[in-house]
Amino acid sequence: MDYNSNFSIVIPCYKSSQTIETVVKLTSDELLKIGIEHFEFILVNDCSPDDGRTMTVLKQLTKKYKNITAIDLAKNGGQHNATMCGLNFAEGDYIISMDDDMQTHPSQLIKLISAIDDQTDIVYGYYPDKKHNILRNLFSIINYWSVRILIGKPKELKTSSFWIIRRYVRNYIVQFKNKDCYLQGLF
């Protein structure tokens, strides 16, 4: 791993006006602590139903930090859709996806980054104890079984919204345009 590479951190944001600035600050601190100086944030507001509070904070962050791009989606499409939209703007050699609510603490970035090597193209972070509400955990279980059945995902393969990929993987993914990525604004 070349820590002089450029890194992009894609974070889908949903009702995160109270948490996203802390996530950005702690993530920046962790990256600098391990010697990564070239990084950008792609923050995607997934049409948060909070009277514009999340987008207001994202716009403030773009003015405070030069390495932040904020994307405002006109329609809520869910976490995966927002991540896919953010990938279109990521310019790093490595792209990291993480949550906006400290579900994946930035202190865990070193584990994720150090796990990708010359033979690895994607690394998923795995947390055995999710801190979601019952309904979201239920949807996660349904998603897990759907993916296992529909695409034959191996039982032992654990996935999450906390991952790192190489740029060429991102380039391959963004070839498939998402019809639900309704961009309202780019800041």
C-alpha positions as CSV (number, residue, x, y, z in Angstrom):
1,M,0.0,0.0,0.0
2,D,1.3,3.4,-1.0
3,Y,0.2,5.9,1.6
4,N,1.2,8.7,-0.8
5,S,-1.7,7.6,-3.1
6,N,-4.9,9.6,-3.3
7,F,-7.9,8.4,-1.3
8,S,-11.6,9.2,-1.7
9,I,-14.0,8.7,1.1
10,V,-17.6,8.4,-0.1
11,I,-20.2,8.9,2.6
12,P,-24.0,8.7,2.0
13,C,-25.7,11.2,4.3
14,Y,-29.3,10.8,5.6
15,K,-30.5,13.0,8.4
16,S,-26.8,13.5,9.5
17,S,-26.7,17.2,10.3
18,Q,-25.7,16.3,13.9
19,T,-23.0,13.7,13.0
20,I,-21.3,14.3,9.7
21,E,-18.9,17.1,10.8
22,T,-17.6,14.8,13.5
23,V,-17.2,11.9,11.1
24,V,-15.3,14.2,8.6
25,K,-13.0,15.6,11.4
26,L,-12.2,12.2,13.0
27,T,-11.7,10.6,9.6
28,S,-9.3,13.4,8.6
29,D,-7.4,13.0,11.9
30,E,-7.1,9.2,11.5
31,L,-5.8,9.5,7.9
32,L,-3.3,12.1,8.8
33,K,-2.2,10.1,11.8
34,I,-1.3,7.1,9.6
35,G,0.5,9.3,7.0
36,I,-2.2,9.7,4.4
37,E,-2.2,13.3,3.3
38,H,-4.0,13.2,-0.1
39,F,-7.7,12.6,0.4
40,E,-11.1,13.9,-0.5
41,F,-14.6,13.5,0.8
42,I,-17.6,12.9,-1.4
43,L,-20.7,13.6,0.8
44,V,-24.0,12.6,-0.7
45,N,-27.2,13.9,0.8
46,D,-29.8,11.2,0.1
47,C,-32.7,13.7,0.1
48,S,-32.8,13.9,3.8
49,P,-36.3,14.8,5.2
50,D,-34.9,17.3,7.7
51,D,-35.9,20.6,6.3
52,G,-32.5,21.0,4.6
53,R,-30.5,20.8,7.8
54,T,-28.2,18.0,6.4
55,M,-27.5,19.9,3.2
56,T,-26.9,23.1,5.1
57,V,-24.2,21.4,7.1
58,L,-22.7,19.8,3.9
59,K,-22.5,23.2,2.2
60,Q,-20.8,24.7,5.3
61,L,-18.3,21.8,5.2
62,T,-17.4,22.5,1.5
63,K,-16.6,26.1,2.5
64,K,-14.6,25.1,5.5
65,Y,-12.6,22.3,3.8
66,K,-11.3,22.4,0.2
67,N,-11.2,18.6,-0.1
68,I,-15.0,18.1,0.3
69,T,-17.6,17.7,-2.5
70,A,-21.2,17.7,-1.5
71,I,-23.9,16.2,-3.7
72,D,-27.6,16.8,-3.1
73,L,-29.9,14.1,-4.5
74,A,-33.4,15.2,-5.6
75,K,-34.9,11.9,-4.7
76,N,-34.2,9.4,-1.9
77,G,-32.9,6.2,-3.3
78,G,-31.3,4.6,-0.3
79,Q,-27.8,4.2,1.0
80,H,-26.5,2.0,-1.8
81,N,-27.9,4.3,-4.5
82,A,-26.2,7.3,-2.7
83,T,-22.9,5.5,-2.6
84,M,-23.1,4.6,-6.2
85,C,-23.8,8.3,-7.1
86,G,-20.8,9.3,-5.0
87,L,-18.5,6.8,-6.8
88,N,-19.1,8.8,-10.0
89,F,-17.3,11.8,-8.4
90,A,-14.5,9.9,-6.6
91,E,-11.1,10.5,-8.0
92,G,-8.8,8.6,-5.6
93,D,-6.5,5.7,-6.3
94,Y,-8.4,4.0,-3.4
95,I,-12.0,4.6,-2.6
96,I,-13.4,4.1,0.9
97,S,-17.1,3.9,1.8
98,M,-18.3,4.5,5.3
99,D,-21.4,5.5,7.3
100,D,-22.4,9.0,8.3
101,D,-23.4,8.0,11.9
102,M,-20.3,6.6,13.4
103,Q,-21.6,3.0,12.9
104,T,-18.0,2.4,11.6
105,H,-15.7,4.5,13.7
106,P,-12.9,6.2,11.8
107,S,-10.4,4.7,14.2
108,Q,-11.0,1.4,12.3
109,L,-9.7,2.9,9.0
110,I,-6.2,1.7,9.7
111,K,-7.4,-1.9,9.8
112,L,-9.3,-1.5,6.5
113,I,-6.5,0.3,4.7
114,S,-3.7,-2.0,5.9
115,A,-5.7,-5.1,4.8
116,I,-5.6,-4.1,1.1
117,D,-2.5,-5.4,-0.6
118,D,-1.1,-6.1,-4.1
119,Q,-3.3,-9.1,-4.5
120,T,-6.5,-7.6,-3.1
121,D,-9.0,-5.3,-4.9
122,I,-11.7,-4.9,-2.2
123,V,-11.7,-5.3,1.5
124,Y,-14.9,-5.2,3.6
125,G,-14.9,-4.2,7.2
126,Y,-17.1,-6.4,9.4
127,Y,-18.6,-5.6,12.7
128,P,-20.3,-8.4,14.6
129,D,-22.5,-6.1,16.7
130,K,-24.4,-3.6,14.6
131,K,-25.9,-0.6,16.4
132,H,-29.1,-0.3,14.2
133,N,-32.7,-0.4,15.3
134,I,-34.7,-3.6,15.0
135,L,-36.3,-2.7,11.7
136,R,-33.0,-1.9,10.0
137,N,-31.5,-5.1,11.3
138,L,-34.5,-7.0,9.9
139,F,-34.0,-5.5,6.5
140,S,-30.3,-6.4,6.7
141,I,-31.2,-10.0,7.4
142,I,-33.6,-10.0,4.4
143,N,-30.9,-8.4,2.2
144,Y,-28.3,-11.0,3.4
145,W,-30.6,-13.9,2.4
146,S,-31.7,-12.3,-0.8
147,V,-28.1,-11.9,-2.0
148,R,-27.2,-15.4,-0.9
149,I,-30.0,-16.9,-2.9
150,L,-30.1,-14.6,-5.9
151,I,-26.4,-14.3,-6.7
152,G,-25.0,-17.3,-4.7
153,K,-22.9,-15.3,-2.3
154,P,-20.8,-17.7,-0.2
155,K,-22.1,-18.0,3.4
156,E,-18.7,-17.1,4.9
157,L,-18.4,-13.9,2.8
158,K,-19.2,-10.9,5.1
159,T,-20.1,-7.6,3.5
160,S,-20.9,-4.2,4.9
161,S,-21.1,-0.5,4.0
162,F,-17.5,0.0,5.3
163,W,-15.1,-1.0,2.5
164,I,-12.1,0.0,0.4
165,I,-11.7,-0.6,-3.4
166,R,-9.0,0.2,-6.0
167,R,-9.8,2.8,-8.6
168,Y,-10.1,0.3,-11.5
169,V,-12.9,-1.5,-9.6
170,R,-14.6,1.9,-9.2
171,N,-14.1,2.6,-12.9
172,Y,-15.8,-0.7,-13.8
173,I,-18.7,-0.1,-11.4
174,V,-19.5,3.4,-12.7
175,Q,-19.8,2.1,-16.3
176,F,-23.3,0.9,-15.2
177,K,-25.3,4.2,-15.0
178,N,-27.8,4.3,-12.2
179,K,-31.1,5.6,-13.5
180,D,-32.1,6.6,-9.9
181,C,-29.3,9.1,-9.4
182,Y,-31.2,12.3,-9.6
183,L,-28.6,15.0,-9.0
184,Q,-30.2,18.2,-7.6
185,G,-27.0,20.0,-6.8
186,L,-23.2,19.7,-6.6
187,F,-21.2,21.9,-4.2
